[in-house]
Amino acid sequence: MKALKIGFTLFAMLVMVTFTNAQSTAKESTEAKTARYIKALGLDNEQADKAKKLNLKYERLFNGAATPEEKKKYVGEYDVEVKSILTDAQYAKYKEMVAKERRQKMSGPRPKPAPGK
């Protein structure tokens, strides 16, 4: 009976994880992206804590922005704050990573035009 309960619990957890993953989009979460940058840039604990807080703050601000101008303003503010957290070498590497990701995003598959257009 105990083995049956354990088996059912494991099955239920597997189903929950599967559905959770199926609902997520191809877009990387802020937490995952932050963790990837922390590792790639070699941030110390203090820098990592600041980066996590900064990314969550600006994710909320950016997602709540009403206009493209407001989003552009937040991008500029974010960049200034990132630069204050990182060393010059880390910031240069960060900018390279961002540029590379932007190029990859821009060269990705384009949506097909609607028929007749």
VMD Tcl script that builds the backbone (N, CA, C; Angstrom):
set m [mol new atoms 351]
animate dup $m
set s [atomselect $m all]
$s set {name element resname resid chain x y z} {
  {N N MET 1 A 0.825 -1.188 0.000}
  {CA C MET 1 A 0.000 0.000 0.000}
  {C C MET 1 A 0.872 1.256 0.000}
  {N N LYS 2 A 1.955 1.220 0.801}
  {CA C LYS 2 A 2.850 2.367 0.867}
  {C C LYS 2 A 3.520 2.602 -0.490}
  {N N ALA 3 A 3.904 1.519 -1.157}
  {CA C ALA 3 A 4.535 1.631 -2.467}
  {C C ALA 3 A 3.558 2.228 -3.483}
  {N N LEU 4 A 2.299 1.886 -3.368}
  {CA C LEU 4 A 1.278 2.426 -4.256}
  {C C LEU 4 A 1.124 3.927 -4.057}
  {N N LYS 5 A 1.126 4.380 -2.800}
  {CA C LYS 5 A 1.022 5.811 -2.501}
  {C C LYS 5 A 2.229 6.563 -3.050}
  {N N ILE 6 A 3.414 6.014 -2.863}
  {CA C ILE 6 A 4.635 6.648 -3.359}
  {C C ILE 6 A 4.605 6.708 -4.888}
  {N N GLY 7 A 4.202 5.609 -5.511}
  {CA C GLY 7 A 4.112 5.571 -6.966}
  {C C GLY 7 A 3.119 6.592 -7.499}
  {N N PHE 8 A 1.957 6.685 -6.852}
  {CA C PHE 8 A 0.949 7.656 -7.278}
  {C C PHE 8 A 1.459 9.083 -7.100}
  {N N THR 9 A 2.137 9.336 -5.992}
  {CA C THR 9 A 2.681 10.670 -5.740}
  {C C THR 9 A 3.702 11.039 -6.800}
  {N N LEU 10 A 4.587 10.126 -7.128}
  {CA C LEU 10 A 5.593 10.388 -8.162}
  {C C LEU 10 A 4.938 10.624 -9.517}
  {N N PHE 11 A 3.910 9.831 -9.826}
  {CA C PHE 11 A 3.193 10.013 -11.081}
  {C C PHE 11 A 2.520 11.386 -11.129}
  {N N ALA 12 A 1.888 11.773 -10.031}
  {CA C ALA 12 A 1.221 13.077 -9.978}
  {C C ALA 12 A 2.224 14.207 -10.159}
  {N N MET 13 A 3.386 14.081 -9.536}
  {CA C MET 13 A 4.427 15.115 -9.684}
  {C C MET 13 A 4.907 15.182 -11.127}
  {N N LEU 14 A 5.076 14.030 -11.759}
  {CA C LEU 14 A 5.513 13.983 -13.150}
  {C C LEU 14 A 4.488 14.670 -14.053}
  {N N VAL 15 A 3.220 14.418 -13.820}
  {CA C VAL 15 A 2.165 15.048 -14.613}
  {C C VAL 15 A 2.188 16.560 -14.418}
  {N N MET 16 A 2.343 17.012 -13.172}
  {CA C MET 16 A 2.374 18.449 -12.906}
  {C C MET 16 A 3.557 19.108 -13.609}
  {N N VAL 17 A 4.722 18.495 -13.537}
  {CA C VAL 17 A 5.909 19.052 -14.184}
  {C C VAL 17 A 5.715 19.097 -15.697}
  {N N THR 18 A 5.145 18.051 -16.252}
  {CA C THR 18 A 4.904 18.000 -17.690}
  {C C THR 18 A 3.977 19.120 -18.130}
  {N N PHE 19 A 2.873 19.305 -17.409}
  {CA C PHE 19 A 1.934 20.367 -17.772}
  {C C PHE 19 A 2.544 21.747 -17.570}
  {N N THR 20 A 3.324 21.911 -16.529}
  {CA C THR 20 A 3.972 23.194 -16.287}
  {C C THR 20 A 4.928 23.517 -17.424}
  {N N ASN 21 A 5.725 22.552 -17.837}
  {CA C ASN 21 A 6.658 22.767 -18.940}
  {C C ASN 21 A 5.932 22.994 -20.257}
  {N N ALA 22 A 4.816 22.318 -20.464}
  {CA C ALA 22 A 4.065 22.482 -21.701}
  {C C ALA 22 A 3.475 23.877 -21.798}
  {N N GLN 23 A 3.162 24.485 -20.670}
  {CA C GLN 23 A 2.564 25.809 -20.667}
  {C C GLN 23 A 3.596 26.910 -20.858}
  {N N SER 24 A 4.833 26.638 -20.529}
  {CA C SER 24 A 5.854 27.670 -20.680}
  {C C SER 24 A 6.137 27.891 -22.157}
  {N N THR 25 A 6.503 29.096 -22.488}
  {CA C THR 25 A 6.800 29.411 -23.878}
  {C C THR 25 A 8.273 29.184 -24.132}
  {N N ALA 26 A 8.659 29.374 -25.377}
  {CA C ALA 26 A 10.068 29.224 -25.732}
  {C C ALA 26 A 10.894 30.346 -25.127}
  {N N LYS 27 A 10.245 31.390 -24.683}
  {CA C LYS 27 A 10.949 32.528 -24.099}
  {C C LYS 27 A 11.531 32.130 -22.741}
  {N N GLU 28 A 12.764 32.488 -22.551}
  {CA C GLU 28 A 13.466 32.158 -21.314}
  {C C GLU 28 A 12.948 33.034 -20.175}
  {N N SER 29 A 12.742 32.427 -19.009}
  {CA C SER 29 A 12.262 33.197 -17.867}
  {C C SER 29 A 13.342 34.173 -17.391}
  {N N THR 30 A 12.902 35.211 -16.719}
  {CA C THR 30 A 13.836 36.210 -16.196}
  {C C THR 30 A 14.817 35.569 -15.231}
  {N N GLU 31 A 14.316 34.668 -14.378}
  {CA C GLU 31 A 15.192 34.017 -13.401}
  {C C GLU 31 A 16.254 33.171 -14.099}
  {N N ALA 32 A 15.857 32.427 -15.121}
  {CA C ALA 32 A 16.807 31.570 -15.831}
  {C C ALA 32 A 17.841 32.408 -16.590}
  {N N LYS 33 A 17.363 33.472 -17.210}
  {CA C LYS 33 A 18.281 34.334 -17.951}
  {C C LYS 33 A 19.266 35.013 -17.000}
  {N N THR 34 A 18.765 35.456 -15.861}
  {CA C THR 34 A 19.636 36.084 -14.862}
  {C C THR 34 A 20.697 35.100 -14.388}
  {N N ALA 35 A 20.280 33.877 -14.100}
  {CA C ALA 35 A 21.229 32.851 -13.639}
  {C C ALA 35 A 22.289 32.575 -14.695}
  {N N ARG 36 A 21.868 32.546 -15.953}
  {CA C ARG 36 A 22.824 32.301 -17.041}
  {C C ARG 36 A 23.836 33.432 -17.140}
  {N N TYR 37 A 23.375 34.666 -17.013}
  {CA C TYR 37 A 24.275 35.823 -17.075}
  {C C TYR 37 A 25.208 35.865 -15.859}
  {N N ILE 38 A 24.686 35.545 -14.693}
  {CA C ILE 38 A 25.507 35.540 -13.481}
  {C C ILE 38 A 26.681 34.580 -13.661}
  {N N LYS 39 A 26.384 33.411 -14.185}
  {CA C LYS 39 A 27.433 32.402 -14.385}
  {C C LYS 39 A 28.422 32.851 -15.477}
  {N N ALA 40 A 27.895 33.311 -16.600}
  {CA C ALA 40 A 28.752 33.686 -17.732}
  {C C ALA 40 A 29.650 34.873 -17.401}
  {N N LEU 41 A 29.141 35.801 -16.601}
  {CA C LEU 41 A 29.923 36.997 -16.272}
  {C C LEU 41 A 30.774 36.816 -15.018}
  {N N GLY 42 A 30.594 35.711 -14.313}
  {CA C GLY 42 A 31.382 35.451 -13.110}
  {C C GLY 42 A 31.103 36.441 -11.986}
  {N N LEU 43 A 29.827 36.746 -11.759}
  {CA C LEU 43 A 29.482 37.715 -10.718}
  {C C LEU 43 A 29.704 37.131 -9.330}
  {N N ASP 44 A 30.137 37.979 -8.399}
  {CA C ASP 44 A 30.255 37.531 -7.015}
  {C C ASP 44 A 28.858 37.568 -6.378}
  {N N ASN 45 A 28.749 37.126 -5.136}
  {CA C ASN 45 A 27.441 37.029 -4.476}
  {C C ASN 45 A 26.732 38.373 -4.379}
  {N N GLU 46 A 27.457 39.421 -4.052}
  {CA C GLU 46 A 26.854 40.749 -3.926}
  {C C GLU 46 A 26.326 41.235 -5.274}
  {N N GLN 47 A 27.130 41.064 -6.310}
  {CA C GLN 47 A 26.710 41.469 -7.650}
  {C C GLN 47 A 25.496 40.649 -8.099}
  {N N ALA 48 A 25.533 39.353 -7.817}
  {CA C ALA 48 A 24.433 38.474 -8.219}
  {C C ALA 48 A 23.124 38.889 -7.552}
  {N N ASP 49 A 23.176 39.195 -6.257}
  {CA C ASP 49 A 21.972 39.636 -5.549}
  {C C ASP 49 A 21.419 40.921 -6.150}
  {N N LYS 50 A 22.299 41.863 -6.431}
  {CA C LYS 50 A 21.871 43.131 -7.031}
  {C C LYS 50 A 21.273 42.899 -8.417}
  {N N ALA 51 A 21.897 42.018 -9.200}
  {CA C ALA 51 A 21.422 41.738 -10.553}
  {C C ALA 51 A 20.035 41.097 -10.521}
  {N N LYS 52 A 19.826 40.170 -9.609}
  {CA C LYS 52 A 18.516 39.517 -9.496}
  {C C LYS 52 A 17.425 40.530 -9.173}
  {N N LYS 53 A 17.693 41.387 -8.198}
  {CA C LYS 53 A 16.710 42.404 -7.815}
  {C C LYS 53 A 16.454 43.367 -8.966}
  {N N LEU 54 A 17.519 43.771 -9.633}
  {CA C LEU 54 A 17.398 44.709 -10.742}
  {C C LEU 54 A 16.569 44.111 -11.878}
  {N N ASN 55 A 16.830 42.871 -12.226}
  {CA C ASN 55 A 16.110 42.239 -13.319}
  {C C ASN 55 A 14.628 42.073 -13.005}
  {N N LEU 56 A 14.305 41.709 -11.788}
  {CA C LEU 56 A 12.892 41.579 -11.414}
  {C C LEU 56 A 12.203 42.941 -11.430}
  {N N LYS 57 A 12.888 43.957 -10.942}
  {CA C LYS 57 A 12.328 45.315 -10.927}
  {C C LYS 57 A 12.004 45.773 -12.345}
  {N N TYR 58 A 12.969 45.624 -13.237}
  {CA C TYR 58 A 12.761 46.113 -14.589}
  {C C TYR 58 A 11.858 45.216 -15.417}
  {N N GLU 59 A 11.746 43.956 -15.082}
  {CA C GLU 59 A 10.777 43.099 -15.766}
  {C C GLU 59 A 9.368 43.631 -15.492}
  {N N ARG 60 A 9.085 43.958 -14.239}
  {CA C ARG 60 A 7.767 44.505 -13.878}
  {C C ARG 60 A 7.532 45.853 -14.568}
  {N N LEU 61 A 8.534 46.722 -14.519}
  {CA C LEU 61 A 8.388 48.035 -15.150}
  {C C LEU 61 A 8.177 47.919 -16.660}
  {N N PHE 62 A 8.984 47.093 -17.297}
  {CA C PHE 62 A 8.921 46.956 -18.751}
  {C C PHE 62 A 7.587 46.350 -19.179}
  {N N ASN 63 A 7.148 45.309 -18.465}
  {CA C ASN 63 A 5.878 44.673 -18.817}
  {C C ASN 63 A 4.690 45.591 -18.549}
  {N N GLY 64 A 4.833 46.530 -17.622}
  {CA C GLY 64 A 3.763 47.458 -17.318}
  {C C GLY 64 A 3.798 48.734 -18.135}
  {N N ALA 65 A 4.810 48.881 -18.969}
  {CA C ALA 65 A 4.945 50.104 -19.770}
  {C C ALA 65 A 3.806 50.204 -20.778}
  {N N ALA 66 A 3.264 51.410 -20.895}
  {CA C ALA 66 A 2.115 51.627 -21.771}
  {C C ALA 66 A 2.518 52.002 -23.196}
  {N N THR 67 A 3.698 52.581 -23.369}
  {CA C THR 67 A 4.102 53.053 -24.694}
  {C C THR 67 A 5.512 52.578 -25.033}
  {N N PRO 68 A 5.844 52.548 -26.312}
  {CA C PRO 68 A 7.218 52.207 -26.707}
  {C C PRO 68 A 8.244 53.183 -26.136}
  {N N GLU 69 A 7.855 54.443 -26.005}
  {CA C GLU 69 A 8.773 55.441 -25.447}
  {C C GLU 69 A 9.095 55.129 -23.985}
  {N N GLU 70 A 8.079 54.690 -23.270}
  {CA C GLU 70 A 8.282 54.336 -21.861}
  {C C GLU 70 A 9.209 53.118 -21.750}
  {N N LYS 71 A 9.025 52.141 -22.627}
  {CA C LYS 71 A 9.892 50.960 -22.634}
  {C C LYS 71 A 11.332 51.364 -22.939}
  {N N LYS 72 A 11.493 52.260 -23.915}
  {CA C LYS 72 A 12.838 52.719 -24.282}
  {C C LYS 72 A 13.504 53.420 -23.100}
  {N N LYS 73 A 12.728 54.202 -22.361}
  {CA C LYS 73 A 13.242 54.890 -21.167}
  {C C LYS 73 A 13.733 53.870 -20.142}
  {N N TYR 74 A 12.946 52.810 -19.928}
  {CA C TYR 74 A 13.333 51.781 -18.957}
  {C C TYR 74 A 14.577 51.020 -19.408}
  {N N VAL 75 A 14.708 50.792 -20.697}
  {CA C VAL 75 A 15.895 50.104 -21.206}
  {C C VAL 75 A 17.142 50.936 -20.907}
  {N N GLY 76 A 17.050 52.235 -21.120}
  {CA C GLY 76 A 18.169 53.122 -20.832}
  {C C GLY 76 A 18.513 53.158 -19.353}
  {N N GLU 77 A 17.500 53.253 -18.504}
  {CA C GLU 77 A 17.724 53.254 -17.050}
  {C C GLU 77 A 18.339 51.939 -16.598}
  {N N TYR 78 A 17.839 50.831 -17.163}
  {CA C TYR 78 A 18.346 49.511 -16.812}
  {C C TYR 78 A 19.836 49.410 -17.141}
  {N N ASP 79 A 20.205 49.881 -18.318}
  {CA C ASP 79 A 21.595 49.800 -18.745}
  {C C ASP 79 A 22.514 50.571 -17.797}
  {N N VAL 80 A 22.070 51.742 -17.358}
  {CA C VAL 80 A 22.863 52.545 -16.423}
  {C C VAL 80 A 23.045 51.784 -15.107}
  {N N GLU 81 A 21.973 51.170 -14.617}
  {CA C GLU 81 A 22.068 50.437 -13.347}
  {C C GLU 81 A 22.916 49.175 -13.482}
  {N N VAL 82 A 22.811 48.486 -14.616}
  {CA C VAL 82 A 23.649 47.301 -14.847}
  {C C VAL 82 A 25.117 47.693 -14.821}
  {N N LYS 83 A 25.422 48.792 -15.492}
  {CA C LYS 83 A 26.818 49.250 -15.558}
  {C C LYS 83 A 27.351 49.567 -14.164}
  {N N SER 84 A 26.489 50.047 -13.263}
  {CA C SER 84 A 26.938 50.369 -11.906}
  {C C SER 84 A 27.221 49.118 -11.069}
  {N N ILE 85 A 26.658 47.978 -11.466}
  {CA C ILE 85 A 26.855 46.725 -10.732}
  {C C ILE 85 A 28.108 45.994 -11.214}
  {N N LEU 86 A 28.363 46.044 -12.514}
  {CA C LEU 86 A 29.438 45.258 -13.122}
  {C C LEU 86 A 30.761 46.013 -13.175}
  {N N THR 87 A 31.840 45.246 -13.247}
  {CA C THR 87 A 33.149 45.840 -13.522}
  {C C THR 87 A 33.178 46.210 -15.000}
  {N N ASP 88 A 34.187 46.962 -15.406}
  {CA C ASP 88 A 34.291 47.355 -16.818}
  {C C ASP 88 A 34.393 46.124 -17.727}
  {N N ALA 89 A 35.181 45.136 -17.321}
  {CA C ALA 89 A 35.353 43.925 -18.131}
  {C C ALA 89 A 34.042 43.132 -18.202}
  {N N GLN 90 A 33.350 43.015 -17.072}
  {CA C GLN 90 A 32.077 42.304 -17.059}
  {C C GLN 90 A 31.044 43.029 -17.921}
  {N N TYR 91 A 31.030 44.342 -17.858}
  {CA C TYR 91 A 30.073 45.120 -18.632}
  {C C TYR 91 A 30.335 44.957 -20.131}
  {N N ALA 92 A 31.603 44.960 -20.526}
  {CA C ALA 92 A 31.949 44.767 -21.939}
  {C C ALA 92 A 31.476 43.388 -22.408}
  {N N LYS 93 A 31.695 42.368 -21.598}
  {CA C LYS 93 A 31.249 41.014 -21.945}
  {C C LYS 93 A 29.724 40.955 -21.993}
  {N N TYR 94 A 29.065 41.621 -21.059}
  {CA C TYR 94 A 27.606 41.682 -21.024}
  {C C TYR 94 A 27.070 42.289 -22.327}
  {N N LYS 95 A 27.659 43.403 -22.758}
  {CA C LYS 95 A 27.208 44.061 -23.980}
  {C C LYS 95 A 27.405 43.147 -25.200}
  {N N GLU 96 A 28.505 42.401 -25.218}
  {CA C GLU 96 A 28.741 41.446 -26.304}
  {C C GLU 96 A 27.667 40.365 -26.314}
  {N N MET 97 A 27.327 39.856 -25.129}
  {CA C MET 97 A 26.310 38.813 -25.022}
  {C C MET 97 A 24.948 39.335 -25.491}
  {N N VAL 98 A 24.603 40.530 -25.083}
  {CA C VAL 98 A 23.324 41.127 -25.474}
  {C C VAL 98 A 23.273 41.327 -26.981}
  {N N ALA 99 A 24.356 41.827 -27.555}
  {CA C ALA 99 A 24.409 42.059 -29.001}
  {C C ALA 99 A 24.280 40.736 -29.765}
  {N N LYS 100 A 24.956 39.704 -29.289}
  {CA C LYS 100 A 24.885 38.400 -29.940}
  {C C LYS 100 A 23.461 37.846 -29.881}
  {N N GLU 101 A 22.826 37.962 -28.720}
  {CA C GLU 101 A 21.447 37.477 -28.581}
  {C C GLU 101 A 20.498 38.264 -29.486}
  {N N ARG 102 A 20.721 39.559 -29.591}
  {CA C ARG 102 A 19.881 40.397 -30.451}
  {C C ARG 102 A 20.043 39.978 -31.915}
  {N N ARG 103 A 21.294 39.720 -32.338}
  {CA C ARG 103 A 21.530 39.283 -33.720}
  {C C ARG 103 A 20.844 37.942 -33.993}
  {N N GLN 104 A 20.953 37.023 -33.030}
  {CA C GLN 104 A 20.329 35.717 -33.197}
  {C C GLN 104 A 18.802 35.839 -33.263}
  {N N LYS 105 A 18.268 36.712 -32.446}
  {CA C LYS 105 A 16.816 36.914 -32.432}
  {C C LYS 105 A 16.344 37.514 -33.754}
  {N N MET 106 A 17.116 38.469 -34.266}
  {CA C MET 106 A 16.751 39.139 -35.512}
  {C C MET 106 A 16.910 38.225 -36.729}
  {N N SER 107 A 17.832 37.268 -36.670}
  {CA C SER 107 A 18.059 36.386 -37.808}
  {C C SER 107 A 17.226 35.115 -37.718}
  {N N GLY 108 A 16.408 35.021 -36.684}
  {CA C GLY 108 A 15.551 33.848 -36.515}
  {C C GLY 108 A 14.500 33.770 -37.593}
  {N N PRO 109 A 13.691 32.716 -37.548}
  {CA C PRO 109 A 12.671 32.534 -38.582}
  {C C PRO 109 A 11.649 33.669 -38.564}
  {N N ARG 110 A 11.318 34.134 -39.722}
  {CA C ARG 110 A 10.328 35.201 -39.887}
  {C C ARG 110 A 8.957 34.587 -40.111}
  {N N PRO 111 A 7.929 35.249 -39.604}
  {CA C PRO 111 A 6.586 34.728 -39.870}
  {C C PRO 111 A 6.256 34.845 -41.365}
  {N N LYS 112 A 5.548 33.864 -41.875}
  {CA C LYS 112 A 5.171 33.868 -43.286}
  {C C LYS 112 A 4.042 34.865 -43.503}
  {N N PRO 113 A 4.082 35.607 -44.612}
  {CA C PRO 113 A 2.994 36.546 -44.869}
  {C C PRO 113 A 1.692 35.804 -45.144}
  {N N ALA 114 A 0.597 36.452 -44.836}
  {CA C ALA 114 A -0.711 35.867 -45.064}
  {C C ALA 114 A -0.932 35.697 -46.566}
  {N N PRO 115 A -1.637 34.652 -46.968}
  {CA C PRO 115 A -1.884 34.446 -48.397}
  {C C PRO 115 A -2.616 35.640 -49.003}
  {N N GLY 116 A -2.250 35.990 -50.219}
  {CA C GLY 116 A -2.892 37.080 -50.929}
  {C C GLY 116 A -2.331 38.448 -50.584}
  {N N LYS 117 A -1.267 38.523 -49.808}
  {CA C LYS 117 A -0.703 39.831 -49.437}
  {C C LYS 117 A 0.672 39.991 -49.989}
}
mol reanalyze $m
mol bondsrecalc $m
mol representation Tube
mol addrep $m
